[in-house]
């Protein structure tokens, strides 16, 4: 009975892991990069690099400047938006949304300003780190709802694989300190065990909380039972700050925004502000929404204060004192996204995410290696084995190369090019597609070595490309204390070193005639 149970768990672990492993590799890889989403966006906009990252003006002064600018430039707008700079984002953003004409959709008009000098900054069009953030749960070129269902299903399989892996892991503590090189599939198993066990709490947390972030996609039924309009009505009640008041068409001659700010700063003097949104700023129904910054609190939703634009009185506070259920839900989402993390904790998230990538990659390769080792000398590879080997090469080597292509496109495409952000994304997927075609034809060890060398060169030359196309480089970043930009170049060089090491390990050994014939027949 015991042997049968462990055999069943081993079978379950193998197949639920294999079926979605390539999608999970994408989700983990893109999600790991997303922990430094704002830093990637900062690197992607070199026009910001010459401006001070230190905010010297008070929030009150920055808000006064933003309100004065909006009153002058867009007094009749439908919405005003002022985003204040933070430690990870040096920009003051002042935006307005015009009223839409019948049959048309209005677009935001954004002004990015230097927080130190208030000088306008024109940045290149780019998705930056947001591309990887959206990619890891919305995928791309796929309907959003469909994509999230696919990711939810893959995450469920991942959770089953993790739990079944724990069950079948008889030497979970011993394997934390064991890694044997040059032993074929045994070495891959050791790598799989090591990367799994070292970051196991993180793997369980990130997978489970990932499902929680999409819980209303998976289980909308409680909301549908309680609310007549289902999830839509539930969200209206849970997120009142996201609802827009109806326009009264009564002109507001003297808005009370200053009185509202005075009330806020008097009663919550220690609360930093992340942004302010005003609906219908020149209408009697105007509502000003002040969003507080969460700092290191374990919560996802920001506290919001809603003020009447006509009288200046406080209408409501949202997420200031949530229920226990709301705190648990928001805390899990905050743990998944890592928004609560300090710099050190964010690096720990990043390293554990890389361990997750290694766990998935070694599991993919190990399955194919074991099948290869069990084949007879005269036996040729099945279609399934060839498919798995091709997908392994395309995913594991193709995704890092496509990411490098995305960053090269950011630096090499003309700054004023129309649709520039979409062209960066296109460069990413075209590179990945080219890698997949290569993998379909050359999935042998030499194919792995070739792509490892291409990856190594791509990541090695990326800091040089950055230095030649911008005014910054590794040395200048260190001298100015621009550590986010400095670490980007360092990580690129470390990635190049890893791929060079890998290409060296994949150097084919000298084979005898019979060995060479066997390799050719197996392929």
Secondary structure, 3 states (H helix, E strand, C coil): CHHHHHHHHHHHHHHHHHHCHHHHHHHHHHHHHHCCHHHHHHHCCHHHCCCCCCCCCCHHHHHHHHHHHHHHHCCCCCEEEEECCCCCCCEEEEEEECCCCCCCCCCEEEEEEECCCCCECCCCCCCCHHHHHHHHHHCCCCCHHHHHHHHHHHHHHHHHHHHHHHHHCCCCCHHHHCCCCCCCHHHHHHHHHHHHHHCHHHHHHHHHHHHHHCHHHHCCHHHHHHCCCCHHHHHHHHCHHHCCCCCCCCECCCCCHHHHHHHHHHHCCCCCEEEEEEECCCECCCEEEEEECCCCCCCCCCCEEEEECCCCCEEEEECCCCCHHHHHHHHHHHHHHCCCCCHHHHHHHHHHHHHHHHHHHHHHHHHHHHHHHHCCCCCCCCHHHHHHHHHHHHHHCHHHHHHHHHHHHHHHCCCCCCCHHHHHHHHHHHHHHHHHHHHHHCCCHHHHHHHHHHHHHHHHHHHHHHHHHCCCCHHHHHHHCCHHHHHHHHHHHHHHHHHHHHHHHCCCCCCCHHHHHHHHHHC
